[in-house]
Amino acid sequence: MATQRHGQIVETPTEARQAEPGPSVLALLTVSTGLAVLILGIVWFVFFRT
């Protein structure tokens, strides 16, 4: 909890950030990167395969 010392608000780093990136951020990054690779692979296969 934020406290006041000498007229200034003192917070922990987590309180200052208001959140902590959890596993959902990692999952979103992994899924979006995987989809991008899959889509680029399909585009390459359809258009550039010889």
C-alpha positions as CSV (number, residue, x, y, z in Angstrom):
1,M,0.0,0.0,0.0
2,A,1.3,3.5,-0.9
3,T,2.5,5.5,2.1
4,Q,3.5,9.1,2.6
5,R,6.8,10.1,3.9
6,H,7.9,13.8,4.2
7,G,5.0,14.8,1.8
8,Q,6.0,12.3,-0.9
9,I,4.1,9.2,-1.9
10,V,6.3,6.0,-1.6
11,E,5.3,2.9,-3.6
12,T,6.9,-0.4,-4.3
13,P,8.0,-1.0,-7.9
14,T,4.9,-3.3,-8.4
15,E,2.5,-0.7,-7.1
16,A,4.1,2.0,-9.4
17,R,3.7,-0.3,-12.4
18,Q,0.1,-1.0,-11.4
19,A,0.5,-4.5,-12.7
20,E,2.9,-7.3,-13.2
21,P,3.1,-9.0,-16.6
22,G,2.0,-12.5,-16.1
23,P,1.9,-15.7,-18.2
24,S,-0.9,-14.3,-20.3
25,V,1.6,-11.8,-21.9
26,L,4.0,-14.7,-22.7
27,A,1.1,-16.8,-24.1
28,L,-0.1,-13.9,-26.3
29,L,3.4,-13.3,-27.6
30,T,4.0,-17.0,-28.3
31,V,0.7,-17.5,-30.1
32,S,1.0,-14.3,-32.3
33,T,4.6,-15.2,-33.3
34,G,3.5,-18.8,-34.1
35,L,0.6,-17.5,-36.2
36,A,2.9,-15.1,-38.1
37,V,5.4,-17.9,-38.9
38,L,2.5,-20.2,-40.0
39,I,1.0,-17.5,-42.3
40,L,4.4,-16.6,-43.8
41,G,5.1,-20.3,-44.4
42,I,1.7,-20.7,-46.2
43,V,2.4,-17.6,-48.3
44,W,5.8,-18.9,-49.3
45,F,4.5,-22.4,-50.0
46,V,1.7,-21.1,-52.3
47,F,3.6,-18.3,-54.2
48,F,7.3,-19.1,-54.1
49,R,7.5,-22.9,-54.3
50,T,9.2,-24.1,-57.4
